Amino acid sequence: MARAPLDREAWLLENVLVFVAALVLLLTYRHLPFSRLSCTLLLLFFTLHAVASHYTYSLVPYDDAAR
């Protein structure tokens, strides 16, 4: 989703916290295990966040995906 976002600065700003969170999760996975449901929900959130940050939240083409 980093390839050709509508606004690269906004994309980076919106994803810095996601990158930090993913790094913390990777570094602490043995000491702080999460359930499969928690991991699935985090993956879903990160995926939806990546899509929304690619287009910026207000310009996501929801109508195109529904067709």
N, C-alpha and C positions, 0 to 999 in steps of 0.2 A: 504494500500500500504506500510505500515511500516513493514509488515511481510516478513522477509528474502529478503531485497533489495540486489542488487549485491554489493554495497559498502555503508555500514551503515553511515560512516562519511560523504560521499558525499550527501547521502540522507538527513541527518540532516542539513547540510549546505545549501542545496538547498531549504529546507522547512521552515527554521526559519522565513524568511520574510513572507511566506504564513501564518504561525501560528500567527504572529504578526498582519498581515493585517486582518485576520479573527476575531481576538480578538477585534481589533479597530472597525471593522464593527458591531460586536455584541454589543459593548458598546455604540455606537453612532447611532444605527438604528432609534431611536425616534427623534433625533435632526437633522440627515442628511438622510432623506429618499431617497432611490433610486427607479427608475422606475423598472417595471418588466423586461424590456429588459436589463437594467444594471445588475440586479441581476442574470438573466439568463446567460449573458455573463461572469460575474465573476465566476459563478458556472462552466461554461464550461472551462474557463481558469484554475481554480483550479483543476478540474478533469484531464485535459490534462497534467498539470504540475505534478500532483501526479503520473500519469502513467510514464511520462518521467523521473522523478526523481527516481522512483523505479528501472528502468533499467539503469540509467544514459542516458543522451540524445543520445549519439552516439550508444548505443546498443539496442534501442527499436526495438522489432521484428515487424516491419511494414509489412513485407512480410507474416508472419504467420497470421496476422489479416486480410489481404486481401484475403487469400485463403479460 
